[in-house]
Amino acid sequence: MKLPLWPMKLAMRGIPDAVHARLLSHGFNHLLQGQSFSSRLQQLQDKRLWLTINDTGSTWRFRIQNCQFRPDRLTSKPDIHISGQLNDFLLLASRKEDPDTLFFARQLCMEGNTEDGLYLKNMLDALEFDTEAHFKAFTGEVIGIRLASLFRHLNARRPVSELINIQLP
């Protein structure tokens, strides 16, 4: 059974953007733990990134510092601004659609510094999450290997993307 998106949209409209940015930055930074690609964020040091969800009116503001996402309170123009519908961001996050398709079809729009935006898009396109490295970063070598093995055995990645009701326009 797939979940509808309206509860997520309702929550996004009812909770201030700054709260979302803080929660998302913690989530992003957690996922970056143990990942080799996290060091690639160094090239975007002190860059400001906004994500705007058009159909909820949400804009989440981040600054990249020390290879981590930090909430950004500044309202002046960002270095990179990505906007689109919630469905399109979920397609990107769940990897059901590749970034090139979403950007070239103009389902997601990127504005700002072209070089930084292209670097970020290519980074997203090449993203391969290393579950074992992530678990090791939190629990140590032995437990991390066992947790990653259990995660693969349970095929734990699959149910998350299957729960999201994503429809292309």
N, C-alpha and C positions, 0 to 999 in steps of 0.2 A: 504494500500500500504506500503510495506516494503522498507526502505532505504538501498541502497548498502553501503558496508563498504569502498569502494575505496576512497571516499572523506575524511573519517576519517584517513585512512592510509596515504594519501597524506599530510594532515595537520600535522600528527605526524612526517613525514619525514622532513617537511619544517620548523618546529618550534623547536628551541633548547630544548633539554631534561630538562635543568634547568628551563625553562619557564613552561613546562608541570608539573614538580615537584612542582613548586611554586603554580600553579593553582590547582593541585590535592590536595596538602596539605591543601589549604584553603577550598576546597570542602569537603574533608574528615573531617576536624575539624568542619565545619559547620554541617555536618550530625551527628557528635558525640554529639552536644549540646543536653542536656536533656536525653541522653541515659544512662541507668544503666550499660550497658556493657563497656562504655568508661573507667570506673575505672579499668577494667581488663587489660588495656594497661600498668598500673603501673608496672606489672611484666616484661614488656619489656623496662623499663626505660633505656634510652641511647643506646638502640640497634639500629643498622643500618640495614635498609631493602632496598633492591633493587628489582625493578620490571622491567624485560626485556621483551619487545615485539619483538620476533625474526623476524617476517615478516616485521617489520618497522625499525628494527635496533635501537629502542629506549630503553634507560635504565633510569629509574626514580629512584633517590636516596633520601631516607628519613632517618631521625633519629627520634626516638620516645622520646619525652621529655615532662614531666608533662602531660601525657595522651593525647598528641597531636602529630600530624605528622608535622615535620619540614623538609624543603628541606636540603639536605646534600651535601656539595661540595667535600667531601673527596672521593678519588678514590681508596683507599686501600680496601682490601677484606671486604665485609659486614658480619654481623652476620647471616642474612637470605637473600637468593637470590632466587626469584621465577621467572621462565622464561617460556614462551610459546607463542603460536600464539594469535593474537588479538581476534579471534573468541572464544578461550578458556577462555580468561580473561573476555570477555563479557558474556559468559555463567555463569561464576562465579558471576559476578557483578549483573546480572539480576536474579540470583537464578534459572535459567533454568536447571542447573546441580549442584549437590552437590560437595563440595570440595573433598570428598573421591574419588568419581568417576574420577574426573579430575586428581588427583594426582596419584592414583593407575593405571590408564590407561596411565600414563606418558604423558598426554596432557599438564599438567603443571608439571614443574620440580622444586623441592626445594633443595637447597644446603645450607650448612653452619651448624650452631649449631642445631643439631637434636631436642634437648629439646625445644628451642625457636621456631623452625619451627613447631613442632607438637602443641605447645601451640597456635600459631597463626592460624594454620589450624583448630584446634578444636574451637577456638573462632569464626572463620568465619562460621563454620558449625552450631554453635548454635545461630548465629546472628538473632535476632528478632527486627526489627526496630519499635520503639514506636512512631508513628506519633503524638499522642496527647502530649506526653512528649516533643517532639521536638518543636512543635508549642508553648507550654507553656513556654519553655525556652526563646523564643524570644519575645513573645507578652504578656505574663502574663496569669494568670489562666483562666479568663472568655473568652477572645478572643481566646486563644489557644484551649479551648474545642470546641468553635464554628467552628474554622478553621478545626480542626481535623474531626469534624462531617461532614462538607461540603466536605472535602477531601474524606472521606469514601463514602459519598452519590454520589459523581461524579465518584467514582471508578478510581481515578486519577493515581493509581499505574499501572494499566493495560496498557494504551497506550504506555508508555515508552518502555517496553520490547517488545511490538508488533511491534514497529517501526524498531527494529534492525534485520537485515537480518543475522541470525546466522546459519551456516551450520556445522554439525559435519563432520570431515574428514572420 
